[in-house]
Amino acid sequence: MKRTLLLSSFMIAAALIMFQCSEKSDKKVEEAQESIKDDIKVQKDKVVRDLTTLRDEINERLDKVSAKLDKASDNSKADLEDAKKGLMAERDKVEKKLDEIDKSSEDKWDDIQQSARNTADEVKVEFERMKANIKEKLDKE
């Protein structure tokens, strides 16, 4: 009888300990998941900010090119039209990535984040090249 009572007490104590450990583990898992969600939101916000800034810079340059295009001579009009098309294509790439980010799930964030950063880097390099080229063409006017 004492042995059964002792064994029963031990089983109950073990069950209580396991239950408490399980609650603590569940809480830690939940906290970790919330932390990951918060980190993803911060990362998304930063990437969106960077891409939005890049898009705004491209739009400003498009406005300048469009204003010069109206006054340009026939010789430089074709060059400015090409520059405008190039800027619009780069802006479209940025807007497409912004749309992907907006529609992205947390599960796919790593892939989308890397892709968005790659696109931003590529567009920045191309935009800088185009700005220098456009400036040269505008200076000739």
C-alpha positions as CSV (number, residue, x, y, z in Angstrom):
1,M,0.0,0.0,0.0
2,K,2.8,2.4,1.0
3,R,4.6,1.4,-2.2
4,T,1.6,2.1,-4.4
5,L,0.9,5.4,-2.6
6,L,4.6,6.4,-3.1
7,L,4.6,5.4,-6.7
8,S,1.3,7.3,-7.3
9,S,2.7,10.4,-5.6
10,F,5.8,10.2,-7.7
11,M,3.8,9.8,-10.9
12,I,1.6,12.8,-10.0
13,A,4.7,14.9,-9.2
14,A,6.3,13.9,-12.5
15,A,3.2,14.8,-14.4
16,L,3.0,18.2,-12.7
17,I,6.7,18.9,-13.5
18,M,6.2,17.9,-17.1
19,F,3.1,20.0,-17.4
20,Q,5.0,23.1,-16.0
21,C,7.9,22.5,-18.3
22,S,5.5,22.2,-21.2
23,E,3.9,25.5,-20.3
24,K,7.3,27.2,-20.1
25,S,8.4,25.7,-23.4
26,D,5.2,26.7,-25.1
27,K,5.7,30.3,-23.8
28,K,9.3,30.4,-24.9
29,V,8.3,29.2,-28.4
30,E,5.5,31.7,-28.6
31,E,7.9,34.5,-27.5
32,A,10.4,33.4,-30.1
33,Q,7.8,33.4,-32.8
34,E,6.7,36.9,-31.9
35,S,10.3,38.1,-31.9
36,I,10.8,36.6,-35.4
37,K,7.6,38.3,-36.6
38,D,8.8,41.7,-35.2
39,D,12.2,41.2,-36.9
40,I,10.6,40.4,-40.2
41,K,8.4,43.5,-39.9
42,V,11.4,45.7,-39.2
43,Q,13.3,44.2,-42.1
44,K,10.3,44.6,-44.5
45,D,9.9,48.3,-43.4
46,K,13.6,49.0,-44.1
47,V,13.5,47.4,-47.6
48,V,10.3,49.2,-48.4
49,R,11.8,52.5,-47.3
50,D,14.9,51.9,-49.4
51,L,12.9,50.9,-52.5
52,T,10.5,53.8,-52.1
53,T,13.4,56.3,-51.8
54,L,14.9,54.8,-55.0
55,R,11.6,55.1,-56.8
56,D,11.2,58.7,-55.7
57,E,14.7,59.5,-57.0
58,I,13.9,57.9,-60.3
59,N,10.6,59.9,-60.5
60,E,12.5,63.2,-59.8
61,R,14.9,62.4,-62.6
62,L,12.0,61.5,-64.9
63,D,10.5,64.9,-64.2
64,K,13.7,66.6,-65.2
65,V,14.1,64.6,-68.3
66,S,10.5,65.2,-69.3
67,A,10.9,69.0,-68.8
68,K,14.1,69.0,-70.9
69,L,12.5,66.8,-73.5
70,D,9.9,69.5,-74.3
71,K,12.6,72.0,-75.1
72,A,15.2,69.7,-76.6
73,S,16.5,69.9,-80.1
74,D,15.8,67.1,-82.6
75,N,19.4,65.7,-82.0
76,S,19.0,65.2,-78.3
77,K,15.3,64.3,-78.3
78,A,15.9,60.7,-79.2
79,D,18.6,60.4,-76.5
80,L,16.3,61.9,-73.9
81,E,13.4,59.6,-75.0
82,D,15.7,56.6,-74.6
83,A,16.8,57.8,-71.2
84,K,13.1,58.3,-70.2
85,K,12.3,54.8,-71.3
86,G,15.2,53.4,-69.4
87,L,14.2,55.3,-66.2
88,M,10.6,54.1,-66.5
89,A,11.8,50.5,-66.9
90,E,14.0,50.8,-63.8
91,R,11.1,52.4,-61.9
92,D,8.8,49.5,-63.0
93,K,11.3,47.0,-61.5
94,V,11.2,48.8,-58.2
95,E,7.5,49.0,-58.1
96,K,7.2,45.3,-58.9
97,K,9.4,44.5,-55.9
98,L,7.4,46.8,-53.7
99,D,4.3,44.9,-54.8
100,E,5.9,41.5,-54.1
101,I,6.9,42.7,-50.6
102,D,3.4,43.9,-49.9
103,K,1.9,40.6,-50.9
104,S,4.7,38.4,-49.2
105,S,4.1,36.0,-46.4
106,E,6.5,35.5,-43.5
107,D,7.3,32.1,-44.8
108,K,8.7,33.5,-48.1
109,W,10.3,36.6,-46.7
110,D,13.9,35.3,-46.9
111,D,13.6,34.7,-50.6
112,I,11.8,37.9,-51.3
113,Q,14.1,40.0,-49.1
114,Q,17.2,38.8,-50.9
115,S,15.5,39.3,-54.3
116,A,14.4,42.8,-53.3
117,R,17.9,43.7,-52.1
118,N,19.4,42.4,-55.3
119,T,16.9,44.4,-57.4
120,A,17.6,47.5,-55.4
121,D,21.4,47.1,-55.9
122,E,21.0,46.5,-59.6
123,V,18.6,49.4,-60.1
124,K,20.9,51.8,-58.0
125,V,23.9,50.9,-60.2
126,E,21.9,51.3,-63.4
127,F,20.3,54.5,-62.1
128,E,23.6,56.1,-61.3
129,R,24.9,55.2,-64.7
130,M,21.8,56.6,-66.3
131,K,22.0,59.8,-64.2
132,A,25.5,60.4,-65.4
133,N,24.5,59.7,-69.0
134,I,21.5,62.0,-68.8
135,K,23.4,64.8,-67.1
136,E,25.9,64.6,-69.9
137,K,23.1,64.9,-72.5
138,L,21.4,67.7,-70.6
139,D,24.6,69.6,-70.4
140,K,25.0,69.5,-74.1
141,E,21.6,71.2,-74.6
